[in-house]
Every structure is written in C-alpha cells, then in structure tokens.
Amino acid sequence: MASKSDYFKDPEVQRLLLKHGLRVDIHRLGSRGIATQSLRGMGTVFPSGQPAAKLILNRQDHSVRSVRPFVTPLVLGTAPRANSPWTPISVFP
C-alpha cells in the first residue's frame, strides 16, 4: 500500500479526484485487516492479494465491482559492475 498511499497523498492527485467528486481519506490497513474489518463508509479498498480480495467480495451484502487500477510488474535486472546502470533482463506483468 505504500506506493498507493503516496500516490493518493499527492496534492495534485487529490485535487483532480476532488474535481470529479472523489474525496480521498486514507486508512492504512493490511490486506487481512481490510478483509476482516467493517468497510462501512469506505468506497474503495486496495487489498494486496487475491485471497483477501475474495474475502472482501464474499462479505458484501450488495453488488460490488472488482477492478485492478494498479498492477505492479516484477522486473528482474542485472548490473555488470558496481555503480553502473542496471539492465532489465525480464519483465513480468
């Protein structure tokens, strides 16, 4: 959540979202906490794993939609020598 938290704390992001009627209020909780605690008053949650996401969806008593607005690719890289730029060798979406 750290990178998403930083993103949503950005004043420009908050300004643009507010322009569309979306107010940002950040509550930091782990995926298990999100899956097991009341989500009353929250419009969006970002669990980091599929098991927690399924628990959240299964607990809802009304229709909800699941989307993936953030996807973090796994990048493997190598640097031939210390202090030299690294070169990506593979990217997994």
Secondary structure as UniProt FT lines:
FT   HELIX           2..9
FT   HELIX           11..19
FT   TURN            20..21
FT   HELIX           31..36
FT   TURN            40..41
FT   HELIX           50..59
FT   STRAND          74..78
FT   TURN            82..83
FT   STRAND          87..92
//
